Amino acid sequence: MEASRKWEEPPDAAGRSAAETSARTAWRLVGKREHAIAALVELSRELAVTVDLHGKVDVLLYNVMGQLGTARGALWMLADGAASSAVLVRSHGFRRPMMQAIGTLLTPARLRQLAAQRGALEARALGETLEPGERTLLEQAGIVLVATLRGPDDVLGLVALGGRVDGQAYEMVDLQGLQAALGMIGVFLLNIRLYSQMLESNRRLRQSNEDLKDLDRLKSEFLSNVNHELRTPLAIVLASIQCEIESRPQDQPASEMLQMAADSALKLKSLVENLLLFSESVREPQDLELTVGDVATVLRDYHAERLPGVSAELREFTFTSEPPPVPARYDRGRLVRIVGELVDNAVKFTPPGTHLRMSVARESVEGARGVRVDVADDGPGIAPDHLESLFRSFEQVDGSTTRKVGGLGLGLALAHRLAAQMDARLSAHSTLGQGITFTLRLRAADAA
């Protein structure tokens, strides 16, 4: 104990021998290495497979910051398969808008250039790859260290750290510990991405099976609607031809042509009627199965299923609900389909880095009790005067955007129709540049 206390309480610098100074330095480095090893062991315990990428990055980034004794850290990642700049996943201690701006400068080419230098680098190493104006932004941010996150084949992202809380400079042992930690984190984040993509692929396969059933139903509805629309004008055509035949002498050349037209029209009528019978025979009844239950439980399960795919594309997806349970009247299949269409729409029309929020809460409107489900994002949003067209079939707010992301404009129209079938209401609110919120209002279980 006496020897230990001796190293913890530094003697007067004037009376310290070279041997004592060297010994103190050695003991301090040993202590740092032990601390780094303990931090790596603690980090390894956090590397359990999860689908909540943003939540796990929070924990890992705090671990690295604690290991190096800094209160500021940020982590960016490249979206899978994207050629654009990196997305800010988490930031602590830094000004978030500034970190987002720096993320736009982190192109795949620049990150690969940094990764080629290996190890943790001073911030000026990143600055050397930037233009003068961009370099000023980096200097103002207060970043001291940068280090790339690597996978087996390519760079995944970047970590930036501020100065140490004690004001001391980073030493080689600090940088070695950081590099070891980031090597573990890089492989782990790649595994999360692959695991999430696998889960999302499985979900899409299940959804495709459901879509095939819907396609059969829509095909039957289409045949039925088209046939009903054809029968009326076809009956008029037949009646008109028959009247013309009866008003003409039978020996005129035109009578023979009219009779041929009448025969063809009768064949067409028979074909239309057969198609109508077929569509009616294969159509499955779509009965409404209203139940009373906790909406939050259903949507929490849905959130858990969608989280891997949304997170893998570097969009944060959170779910909140007010305790206690929120009972309402709903058809489970329709409810999940409505929310699914809203989430699909948010993913389709927002960039990586967007935050998607789903929430469930009670509400009372003009004395009527109900349950409110919100699906919101902080993406580009749409102008208020375009909200009315959102729920129309085959219609998109922005034709140029539609061409980029694809789609026929049926998802929101379907969601609106399914909501009406449940005696629920689906609406939207948006401010251009500030995202959009879709709100589904259900009847409370105890509502009259």
Number of C-alpha atoms within 10 A of each C-alpha: 5 7 7 8 9 11 14 11 8 12 11 7 8 6 8 11 10 9 9 14 13 11 13 16 12 12 13 14 16 13 12 18 16 12 16 22 16 13 20 21 12 13 20 15 9 15 17 9 14 16 22 19 23 18 14 18 18 16 13 21 23 19 18 23 19 14 21 23 18 18 16 23 23 27 26 26 24 25 21 13 7 11 11 15 21 27 28 26 24 19 23 18 13 18 13 15 11 13 23 19 15 20 21 13 18 23 17 21 13 15 25 17 15 21 21 11 12 12 18 23 18 15 20 16 14 19 16 10 16 17 10 11 8 14 17 12 16 22 13 9 15 17 20 20 20 23 26 29 27 23 18 10 6 12 21 24 28 25 21 23 27 23 19 17 12 8 9 9 11 15 11 11 14 19 17 15 22 21 18 14 23 24 17 17 23 20 17 19 23 18 15 23 22 14 18 25 19 14 18 19 14 13 15 15 12 11 13 13 11 11 14 11 13 13 13 15 18 14 15 21 17 13 19 21 13 14 20 14 11 15 17 10 11 16 14 11 16 18 13 12 20 15 11 14 18 10 10 12 10 11 8 9 9 14 18 13 12 16 15 13 16 19 14 13 17 16 12 15 18 13 13 20 17 13 17 20 14 14 21 14 10 13 15 13 7 7 8 13 12 14 13 15 18 16 24 24 15 13 23 18 11 15 19 14 16 21 21 26 23 25 22 25 22 25 24 21 24 18 18 14 18 11 10 9 15 20 21 25 23 25 20 18 12 19 20 16 18 23 23 19 18 21 22 15 15 24 20 15 15 18 17 23 21 22 21 23 17 22 18 25 19 19 16 11 7 6 7 11 19 22 22 22 21 22 22 23 26 20 21 17 19 19 14 13 8 12 15 11 14 20 21 15 14 14 17 19 15 10 10 10 12 16 10 10 9 11 14 11 18 17 21 24 19 17 24 21 17 20 22 12 15 18 13 19 18 21 15 17 15 21 14 12 12 13 20 24 22 20 21 22 23 25 22 23 18 11 10 7
